[in-house]
Amino acid sequence: MHETENMEVDSEIRRHNSFTSPNTKRAPISKRIGRERCHSYNAQASGSSKSSEKTLTVPIPRMSFRVVRSSKFRHVYGQALKREQCYDNIRVSKSSWDSTFCAVNPKFLAIIVESAGGGAFIVLPHNKVGRIPADHPLVGGHKGPVLDIAWCPHNDNVIASGSEDCVVKVWQIPDGGISRTLTEPVVDLVYHQRRVGLVLWHPTAQNVLLTAGSDNQIAIWNVGTGEVLISLDCHPDLIYSACWNWTGSKLLTTCRDKKIRIIDPRKGEVEAEAIAHEGSKASRAIFLKHGLVFTTGFSRMSERQYTLRTPDALSEPIVTVEIDTSNGVMFPLYDPDTNLVYLCGKGDSVIRYFEVTPEPPFVHYINTFQTPDPQRGIGMMPKRGCDVATCEIAKFYRLNNSGLCQVISMTVPRKSELFQEDLYPDTLSDEASLTADEWLAGEDAEPCTMSLKERAVVVQGGYVSGRAQQLTVNKRSNALATGRDREKEREKEKDKDRSPTPAQKRDDSQAGTPASATPPPAITAAIEKQLSDLVEEIRKLKSVIVKQENRIRALEAAAKAAILAPPQPEPSPQPEHNHDTPVSDAMAPDEV
């Protein structure tokens, strides 16, 4: 009896030491909590049996919990490509502005670089890897350093850039990249009074661009006409970031006053605002696909943290987690197809990624990708540019201080080589759901999606859009211009519309439609006059040709008759001009 009691005491001591001794390997927290609760129930049962004469049976509740969370993205692994498959010798911008300095789409990679005498960025096709020559052509039309760049989601050949010269420029990049330095943009957008540090395209509306400057103003442009649609003046200080929601009907911003705001852009009203992070450093906020708000920032003790919030209760975060004490600004990069959030800090050598689910704790840490070099900027490839053959769900382009742009591929290992439908739901396509006028009128629409199984082509590691679309800008006439000036502008616009661009000719040839199938332009008085003058010139030319033919035939007949005729006695000498009279008559000048 004493022997069994001693064995129970020893087992209890060992069990207790497994929780308290720092030298032993501790069990997972879920198991520890379950064990402690079980021990408390056992202690209550044994105490009640000693105090009572009768044997009491106390039911011990069975603790049920899941140790392993079920998710197909629990195992996401990052792998850096070899150096010869990356981009080297790039003079990355040394600006202190908190920007990613990099933008990427399925066709091109754009990086803001150092440039003397102004601002510039480099555009590289994805097949131009390796060491980039120092004299590679740039896109350099700004008079100040470029602060932010963004590719148009609906046209892979169009990119917008904001600079310290207070001007936003929109550029058209030809297929295959640029062969010489590009200095002429498609359109200049001039509105801000101070430097422009943020450019952001609308997710669903065609040619709608948002810009934010250090003048605390937000301008929403129609790039197709080059005019401001909406201007928002609801921020008292510098705007750090902005993000559209899934349909583009709401706008989320962060400001230096530590607040995040949800704005109705078409009404210009602030629907909700709250303190995001108590730290004074820059913060970022993004809209998730289903409406939640994810923010990154700093605590009062300068610790980096992230939060998850609902739009109807911005001041009460669902989740607040402190990460570390680094001082680099964290950029949240979001994948709406997988609900994964990648946190990339400026100056960090790691990329942390989390999965957002409706189950507690809502933001699940997955893994960390570690690199030896700190990152200065980063860009994320859209899903239609990922390689579905290798189960690639994300691709990043990291800019190092050494001038290397490192390509990192995030994959989910699968044994099957078939298309994995659970990893690749319908993703965002390069087609717009609305026009700028429709969106301004109050219409909202879901973004257009595409199936990577049906339309994706694995070319150089991902989907490549078919043909280049030409961005056309039709600036509206000035209201202060005179009637004659407006008439000239109208004539110029008509002439531009009538003359096909090289891209349009290429599109017609690719589509297999002849140029004659296009409807003729409207005939105006100027065109009629040109046609009549052309017909008159053709008629005069025809008459000259007929007279010259008659003259040639007469000369040929005279030469033939002189050869066949018998010899004649020499006539008496006559003046030379009389002998040439018939010939001169035959060679009379033509009247035109």
Summary of the structure (lengths in Angstrom):
residues: 592
radius of gyration: 37.6
end to end distance: 139.0
largest distance: 173.2
contacts: 1672
relative contact order: 0.09
helix: 23%
strand: 30%
